[in-house]
Amino acid sequence: MASQTTSTVSRRNLLAAAATVPAMMAMAGNSTAQDAERPAQGKVAIVTGSSRGIGAATARRLAADGYKVTVNCVVNRDLAEGVANEIKAAGGESIWVQADVSDPAAVKRLFDATERAFGGVDVVVSNAGIMRLAPFGQMEDADFDRMFDVNVKGGFNVMREAARRVRDGGRIICTSSSITILRSPTYGPYAASKAAQEFFANILAKELAGRNISVNAIAPGLVNTTLFTDGKTPEQIAGFVQRTPHGRLAEPEDIAGVTSMLCSERGWWISGQTVFANGGIV
């Protein structure tokens, strides 16, 4: 009888404990959701190539999420200052720094200025890049060399400095392109320079093991920026739009939203990946 009583009590205890699990999971889920929505107050982000386009939209979005943001440019000083001023006018904290990412000394100065202003770095978005298009037979050496200096060497310089300086638990994101899958004519060298970003992200994610730093590449598709629209006729642009299931070009804010997600607590488990943000065109 004693054995049966003990067994009955044990079963009751197990059932009672099991009944509490869904409630506990719901509470944990709510806590996680609340944490994910909490602004990143006190954290610091650097966004390279952020005087306009996707970079500027990303700087504004991260500032809205609570990050202190360093805006970066090479030649568009007025635009970079304007983005920083917009962030400050909206109640955020921001500085702007001129630095050519193809120069490792300039990249070091970019990080130094950020650390002096804000005390550290938690997020780096390596977004600076240029595009030079031509068939193989017509590509000029100077265009090829400059594109690889900025996109490949520059991307490496930024990610190398990020690997050294981003605080544990941070994020490193670089910008690839869906052209690595589309592989359209005239895009050969540009696609190759963007494919390098995907290798950088995947390998660096492994090298930073143990520091809880997530590293990813974002591969936008057709985005309504001058990088995409310059040199194309309205008919050519319309042809690309017709190929996109969503029926429109992306806006820079669409890509900035993906970056925001990857920087949030919800995005922590995504690491070493290429996220194709292209509206389904590939």
HELIX and SHEET records of a PDB file:
HELIX    1   1 ALA A    2  GLU A   37  1                                  36    
HELIX    2   2 GLY A   53  ALA A   64  1                                  12    
HELIX    3   3 ARG A   77  ALA A   89  1                                  13    
HELIX    4   4 PRO A  104  PHE A  118  1                                  15    
HELIX    5   5 PHE A  136  GLN A  138  5                                   3    
HELIX    6   6 ASP A  141  PHE A  148  1                                   8    
HELIX    7   7 ASP A  149  GLY A  154  3                                   6    
HELIX    8   8 GLY A  155  ARG A  165  1                                  11    
HELIX    9   9 ILE A  179  LEU A  182  1                                   4    
HELIX   10  10 GLY A  188  GLU A  207  1                                  20    
HELIX   11  11 THR A  226  THR A  229  1                                   4    
HELIX   12  12 PRO A  234  GLN A  242  1                                   9    
HELIX   13  13 PRO A  252  CYS A  263  1                                  12    
HELIX   14  14 GLU A  265  GLY A  267  5                                   3    
SHEET    1   A 7 SER A  94  GLN A  98  0                                        
SHEET    2   A 7 LYS A  68  CYS A  73  1                                        
SHEET    3   A 7 VAL A  44  VAL A  47  1                                        
SHEET    4   A 7 VAL A 123  SER A 126  1                                        
SHEET    5   A 7 ARG A 171  THR A 175  1                                        
SHEET    6   A 7 SER A 214  PRO A 220  1                                        
SHEET    7   A 7 THR A 274  ALA A 277  1                                        
END                                                                             
